[in-house]
Amino acid sequence: DGKLNWKSPVQREEFNFSTGSPVLMNSKLIIPISTIETAVAVLPFHECCKSSGAVMAMDAKNGKVIWYHRVLKEPKLVGKRFITRVKKFAPAGAAVWGTPAIDDSGTRVFFGTAQSTQSPASEFSDAIIALDIKDGRRIWSHQTTRKDAHNVGCEIPLHPNCPEEDGPDLDFGAAVIYTRDNLGQGIVLAGQKSGWVYAFNPEDGKKIWSKRVGRGGKLGGVHWGMAVKDNTLFVPISDRPIPSDEGLYDEEPSPGIYALDITTGDLVWSSPLEDDCKEREKRKLVGDADCHSGFSAPVSISNDLLFVGSLDGRFFAYSIENGQRVWEFDTLRDFYAINSSSGNSFGGSIDAAGPVIIDNWVFTNSGYGTHNQI
């Protein structure tokens, strides 16, 4: 009847919040916890940084906390900033942005972490981690990018809160995937903002294979989510360039959709996304925002079609068999809004959230203005 059964807070420390969806296994609700302190660090007198990403388990029947896994140890004073004398604390960061995955036996939880937000960088940032679902104990961790410490303060020259490493800021923001390949072997799949995709053994965390499909960057590579159908992994690549990424890479951006064999990591097919921004600017659809053609939002699959939206406002359906484009729809235009007094609405960049498919309908958001997008 819509009455509240229970309510339980997930925030245990300042700046914690939750971005990834929780996942239910039997009576346990597994909840990812992120941190907004990476942005708060832009304040020059903020004592950066103390918060940590986490994963917690709640009893789905009453909201009681069963266990709480803080990714990092409690922070300690590691120094003071020159001139401002503001205190520095570490370890910090390792936010858990995406939804955790659970193995088919219901005994292990897998998730990815973001960069550290203060020096020295932690061994548990930019890592894939496995926990025991019974008690939240860490079973293994596999770090792919060492010495990655970055916060928004680094985007301002000479900012006192920027860590010594200053990046490269290559999170695992996308949800990890647990599945079985066509040989029946369990496998954990993860895509990173570096443009690399990884497969790990769920038992011990050893890397099975890795494949680079994007140039990567702070807003590049795999940003928000991949999808699996049968023995194929479908990987959206953003590779949106930003000035602070210049000089870090020796490859050109390669936005598009990539299909990989999950047993070997071999490329099955690729479908690059052409840059349509000059045409859009001619039509004066972009305004003062930045236009980029790339896939930052997650992909969704239904039957033999893959659906995904681009940062330039286009929405596509692809064949999962060969990557051919079945149709496209331009959301960067006027719409009639059913709940607006004027009736006017306008689309924009598609980012952060993936398409929702119900029966013969597909729904998408349009107009994600963060990072000066449309």
C-alpha positions in Angstrom: 0.0 0.0 0.0 3.0 2.3 -0.2 3.5 2.7 3.6 7.1 3.0 4.8 8.3 -0.4 6.1 11.8 0.8 7.3 14.3 3.5 6.6 18.1 3.2 7.3 20.8 5.7 6.6 23.9 4.7 4.5 26.0 7.7 5.3 28.5 6.8 8.0 31.0 9.7 7.5 30.9 13.2 6.0 30.8 13.4 2.2 29.6 9.8 1.7 26.7 9.2 -0.6 25.4 6.4 -2.9 25.5 6.6 -6.7 25.4 2.9 -7.8 22.2 0.9 -7.4 22.0 -1.6 -4.6 21.7 -5.3 -5.4 19.6 -7.9 -3.6 20.8 -11.4 -2.8 18.4 -13.5 -0.7 17.8 -11.3 2.4 20.9 -9.2 2.0 20.9 -5.8 0.3 24.4 -4.9 -0.9 24.9 -1.1 -1.2 27.8 0.7 -2.8 29.0 3.9 -1.2 30.9 6.7 -2.9 32.4 10.0 -1.7 31.8 13.6 -2.9 35.0 14.7 -1.2 36.9 14.6 -4.5 34.9 17.7 -5.4 34.9 19.3 -2.0 38.7 19.3 -2.2 38.4 22.3 -4.5 38.0 24.4 -1.4 41.5 25.6 -0.6 41.2 25.3 3.2 39.5 21.9 3.2 41.6 19.4 5.1 41.9 16.9 2.2 41.1 14.1 2.6 39.4 11.7 5.1 36.5 9.9 3.5 36.6 6.4 1.9 34.4 4.4 -0.4 32.6 1.5 1.1 30.2 -1.4 0.6 27.6 -2.3 3.2 25.1 -5.1 3.7 21.7 -4.5 5.1 19.0 -6.9 6.2 16.3 -6.4 3.5 13.5 -7.1 6.0 14.3 -4.5 8.5 17.2 -2.3 7.3 19.6 -3.3 10.0 23.3 -3.2 9.0 24.8 -6.6 8.8 28.3 -5.5 7.9 30.2 -2.4 6.7 33.3 -2.7 4.6 35.3 0.5 4.5 37.7 0.2 1.6 40.5 2.2 3.2 42.1 2.3 6.6 41.3 5.2 8.8 43.1 8.3 7.6 46.2 9.7 9.4 47.9 13.1 9.3 50.5 13.0 6.5 51.6 16.6 6.5 50.6 20.2 6.0 50.3 22.3 2.9 53.0 24.8 2.1 52.0 28.4 2.9 48.3 27.6 3.8 49.5 25.1 6.5 46.2 23.2 5.9 46.5 19.6 7.2 46.7 16.7 4.8 45.2 13.2 5.6 45.6 9.9 3.8 44.6 7.3 2.8 41.4 8.7 1.2 39.2 8.1 -1.8 38.6 4.8 -3.5 34.9 5.6 -4.0 32.6 2.8 -5.1 30.6 4.4 -7.9 29.0 1.4 -9.5 26.7 -1.5 -8.6 28.5 -4.5 -7.0 28.2 -7.9 -8.7 27.5 -11.2 -6.8 28.6 -14.7 -7.9 26.0 -17.3 -8.8 26.6 -19.1 -5.5 25.7 -16.0 -3.6 28.9 -16.1 -1.5 31.1 -13.3 -3.0 30.7 -9.6 -3.8 32.8 -7.9 -6.5 33.2 -4.2 -7.1 35.6 -1.6 -8.5 37.1 1.5 -6.8 38.0 5.0 -7.9 41.3 6.9 -7.5 42.8 8.0 -4.2 42.1 11.7 -3.3 45.3 12.4 -1.4 48.9 11.3 -1.5 50.2 8.7 -0.9 47.8 6.7 -3.1 46.4 3.6 -1.7 46.9 0.0 -2.9 43.1 -0.3 -3.0 42.3 2.5 -5.3 41.7 1.8 -9.1 41.2 -1.8 -8.0 38.7 -4.7 -8.3 37.9 -6.2 -4.9 36.1 -9.3 -3.7 34.4 -9.6 -0.4 32.8 -12.5 1.5 29.1 -11.8 1.4 28.7 -13.4 4.9 30.8 -10.9 6.9 32.2 -8.3 4.4 35.8 -9.7 4.8 38.1 -8.8 1.9 39.1 -12.0 0.0 41.3 -10.4 -2.7 42.1 -7.2 -4.4 43.7 -6.5 -7.8 45.0 -3.0 -8.5 45.4 -2.1 -12.2 46.7 1.5 -11.9 49.2 2.3 -9.1 50.0 5.8 -7.6 46.8 7.4 -8.9 45.8 10.3 -6.6 43.6 13.1 -7.9 40.8 15.4 -6.9 39.0 18.4 -8.5 41.5 20.8 -6.9 44.0 19.6 -9.4 41.9 21.3 -12.2 43.0 24.6 -10.7 46.7 25.5 -11.2 48.7 25.6 -8.0 45.8 24.4 -5.9 47.0 23.4 -2.4 44.9 20.3 -2.2 46.1 18.7 -5.4 48.1 15.5 -4.5 51.7 15.1 -5.7 50.7 12.4 -8.2 48.0 14.6 -9.8 46.2 11.7 -11.6 45.9 10.2 -14.0 42.4 9.7 -12.4 41.5 6.4 -14.0 38.5 5.0 -11.9 36.6 1.9 -12.2 33.3 3.8 -12.3 31.4 1.3 -14.3 29.7 -1.6 -12.5 31.7 -4.9 -12.7 30.1 -8.0 -14.2 30.1 -11.5 -12.9 29.2 -14.2 -15.4 30.2 -17.6 -16.8 31.8 -18.1 -20.2 30.8 -20.7 -22.7 33.2 -23.2 -21.0 31.3 -22.8 -17.8 34.1 -20.9 -16.0 33.2 -18.1 -13.7 34.7 -14.7 -14.7 34.7 -11.1 -13.4 34.7 -8.4 -16.1 35.7 -4.8 -15.5 36.1 -1.8 -17.7 38.3 1.2 -16.6 38.4 4.9 -17.6 41.9 4.0 -18.9 40.3 2.4 -22.0 41.4 -1.1 -20.8 39.0 -4.0 -20.2 39.9 -6.8 -17.8 38.8 -10.3 -16.9 39.7 -11.8 -13.5 39.4 -15.2 -11.9 36.7 -14.8 -9.2 38.4 -17.2 -6.9 41.8 -15.5 -6.5 41.6 -12.2 -8.4 44.3 -13.2 -10.9 44.1 -11.5 -14.3 42.8 -13.8 -17.1 43.2 -11.3 -19.9 43.2 -7.6 -20.6 42.4 -5.6 -23.8 42.8 -2.0 -24.6 39.9 -0.7 -26.7 40.0 3.1 -25.9 42.6 5.8 -25.5 41.2 6.6 -22.0 41.3 9.7 -19.8 39.5 11.4 -16.9 36.3 11.4 -18.9 37.3 8.7 -21.4 37.5 4.9 -21.7 34.7 2.9 -20.1 32.8 5.4 -18.0 29.5 4.1 -16.7 28.7 0.5 -17.8 29.1 -2.5 -20.1 26.8 -5.4 -20.9 27.0 -9.1 -21.6 25.0 -11.4 -23.9 26.0 -15.1 -24.2 29.8 -15.1 -24.6 30.3 -11.5 -25.7 31.0 -8.4 -23.7 29.8 -5.1 -25.2 32.0 -2.1 -24.3 31.0 1.6 -24.8 34.0 3.9 -25.1 33.7 7.7 -24.4 37.3 9.0 -24.9 36.0 12.5 -24.4 39.2 14.8 -24.6 39.8 17.3 -21.8 42.8 19.7 -21.6 44.4 18.1 -18.5 44.6 14.8 -20.4 46.8 16.3 -23.2 50.2 14.7 -23.4 49.3 11.7 -21.3 48.5 9.3 -24.2 50.2 8.3 -27.5 46.9 7.2 -29.1 44.0 9.0 -30.8 40.6 8.9 -29.2 38.5 5.9 -30.4 34.8 6.4 -29.3 32.5 3.6 -30.3 31.1 0.2 -29.3 33.4 -2.8 -29.0 32.4 -6.4 -28.7 34.9 -8.8 -27.0 35.0 -12.6 -26.5 34.8 -13.0 -22.7 36.9 -16.2 -22.7 39.8 -14.7 -24.6 39.4 -11.0 -24.7 39.6 -11.1 -28.5 37.8 -8.4 -30.5 34.7 -9.8 -32.2 33.6 -6.5 -33.9 33.9 -2.8 -33.5 31.7 0.1 -34.5 33.4 3.5 -34.3 31.2 6.5 -33.7 31.7 9.4 -36.2 32.1 12.9 -34.9 28.9 14.8 -35.7 29.6 17.9 -33.6 30.5 20.3 -36.5 27.2 19.7 -38.2 25.4 20.2 -34.9 27.1 23.5 -34.2 26.1 24.6 -37.7 22.5 23.9 -36.9 23.0 25.9 -33.6 21.9 22.9 -31.5 24.8 23.0 -29.1 24.7 26.5 -27.7 27.5 27.3 -25.3 28.1 23.7 -24.2 30.8 21.4 -25.4 29.8 18.9 -28.0 31.5 15.5 -28.0 30.6 12.3 -29.9 31.3 9.4 -27.6 29.5 6.8 -25.4 29.8 7.6 -21.7 26.4 6.2 -20.6 25.9 2.5 -20.1 24.6 0.2 -22.8 21.5 -2.0 -22.5 20.6 -5.2 -24.4 17.3 -6.7 -25.3 17.2 -9.9 -27.5 19.5 -9.1 -30.4 19.6 -5.3 -30.1 22.0 -3.1 -28.1 20.8 0.4 -27.2 23.0 3.3 -26.2 23.0 7.1 -26.2 25.9 9.4 -27.1 27.2 12.6 -25.6 26.2 14.5 -28.7 22.5 13.6 -28.1 22.1 10.8 -30.6 20.5 7.5 -29.5 21.2 4.2 -31.4 20.2 0.6 -31.8 22.9 -1.8 -32.9 22.9 -5.4 -33.9 24.7 -7.5 -31.4 25.7 -9.9 -34.1 27.9 -7.6 -36.2 27.7 -4.1 -34.8 25.7 -2.7 -37.7 23.5 0.3 -36.8 19.9 -0.7 -37.0 18.5 2.8 -36.4 19.2 6.1 -34.7 17.1 8.8 -33.1 18.3 12.4 -32.5 17.2 13.6 -29.0 18.9 17.0 -29.6 15.7 18.8 -30.7 12.5 20.2 -29.4 9.9 18.0 -27.7 6.4 18.5 -26.4 6.5 18.1 -22.6 3.3 16.6 -21.2 3.9 18.1 -17.7 5.0 21.6 -18.7 2.8 24.7 -18.8 4.6 25.8 -22.0 4.8 22.4 -23.5 8.4 23.0 -24.5 11.3 20.7 -23.8 14.8 20.1 -25.3 17.1 17.2 -25.4 20.9 17.1 -24.9 23.8 14.9 -23.9 23.0 11.3 -22.9 25.2 10.3 -20.0 25.4 8.5 -16.6 22.2 6.3 -16.9 21.6 3.6 -19.4 18.4 2.9 -21.5 15.5 1.1 -19.8 13.6 -1.5 -22.0 10.1 -2.6 -21.2 8.1 -4.7 -23.6 8.4 -3.0 -27.0 9.5 0.4 -25.6 12.9 1.8 -24.9 13.3 4.9 -22.6 16.3 7.2 -22.4 17.3 10.3 -20.5 18.6 13.3 -22.5 20.2 16.4 -21.3 23.1 15.8 -18.9 24.8 19.1 -18.4 27.6 18.2 -16.0 31.2 18.8 -17.4 29.7 21.6 -19.6 27.8 19.1 -21.8 24.6 19.7 -23.6 
